[in-house]
């Protein structure tokens, strides 16, 4: 499914709807260039899970942990991951087995080790409107009922 977002607030709202509906333990793989709204989407997603923490890009930390409402969200940034050793050092494989929800920015850098059942979300800029984003969601069978 493809969705059009006309603002950061709409991108965040889409994330909120998905975060509210998906079961804990889901893996969300985000794809998209710098500045398209991946962290904005994640902020809404965390809020939808009932997490009230400030959500920010984990570019330098590589992973941020957010907790709330009895749920845990691990937010990865794989921008600087260039090989298996880099990935292994993040603890990614341990997090996959934790039962918590993972949301991964720059998933294109680790595509070969993403779970087969992950939800893939590609966010791209519109060519005609600098504020508009095209958001494509693959791997969520019930997306039409979640988003509407």
N, C-alpha and C positions, 0 to 999 in steps of 0.2 A: 504494500500500500504506500502511496505517496501523499504527503501532506504539504501544504504551503503555510509557512509562518511569515507573518508580516512584521514581527517585532520580537525582541528578546523576551518580552512578557508572554507572547504566544508560544515560543519555543519552550520556555519554562513550564507553561501550563500543560503542554503535551507531555513533557517529562513527568510532571506531577500525576497526570492521569495514568501513565504507565506504571509509575512507582507505586501507586495506590492499588493497582490491579494484579501485578505479578506476584507470584509466590516467592517467599524468601528462598535463597539458593539459586536464583536466576543469574545468568551471566549475560550482560549486555555489552556488546562490542560496538564501540563508536568509531566511525570512519569519517574523515573530513579534514580539510586544510586548516591551517592556523586561522583563528578568528571567526570560525563559522558558527560557534555557539555550543560546542561540546560541553564545556563546563556549565554554561547556562542551562542546558538540558539536564545535566546531572544535578544541579541545584534544585530544580523542580522535582526530579526523580526522588531525591532524598526527602524532600518535603512530603511527597506523596506516600513515602514509607512511614511517615510520622517522625522523621528525624529533624530536629530543630537546630542543628549545628550550622555554623557558617561553612559553606562549601566553597572551596577555592581549588585552583588547579594544582595538582601535586607534581608539577614539573621538576622541582628540585628534590622533593622527598621521594618521588616515584610512586608512593602509595599513601593515601590518607584513609584513616578509619573514622567512621561516623557511627554513632549509636543513638538509638532512641526508640521508644515504644516496644522494647524487647527485641529489636531488630538491629542487625549490623550490616553496614554497607562499606565495602572496600572500593576505593576510587583510585584506579591506576592511571598513570601517564607513561606510555611506552615510547614517547618521542625519541628518547636517547638510547633505546635498546637496539643494539646492532648485532647481537648474536645470542646463542644459547646460554653462554656463561653470564652475560649481562642479565638475561631473563631469569635464570636460575637464582642469581643473587638477590632478586627482588622478593623471593619467597612465593612467587606466583603460583607454583604448583601446590604448595601447602594451602594457600588461600582457596584454591579450587575445591579442596577437600574439606573446607571448614564448615560448609552448610550455609555460609553467609552469602549475601548478594554481592556480585562483583560488577562494576561498571568500568570499562577499559577505554580510555582515550588513546588514539593512535594505534588502533587494533591492526591496521595494515602492516605494522612492524612485527607482529607476532601471529599473523593469520594462520600459519601452519600448525600452531598449537592451541588454537581456539577450540572449545568443545563443539562437537557437531550440532548440539541442540541450543547453542547460544542464539540470542536475538541480535541480529545485525541491523544497525541503524547508521545510515549514511546521511550526513548533513552537508549540503552544498549551497553556495551562494547563487542567487539568481543572476543571470546575465543582464537583466533589464532594470532591476531595483536593488540598490545596495543593502537595503534592510530586509529584503525577502530571502527566506531560506526554503530550500526544497528538502524535505525530510522523508527518506524512504525507509520503511521498517519491513524487515524480512525475518521470518521464523517465529512469529507470534500468531498462532492460528486464530485467536479470538480478537484480533486487533480492531476489527470493525465494531465489535460490541464494547470494547474498552474506550475507544476514542469517539466513536459515533459517526 
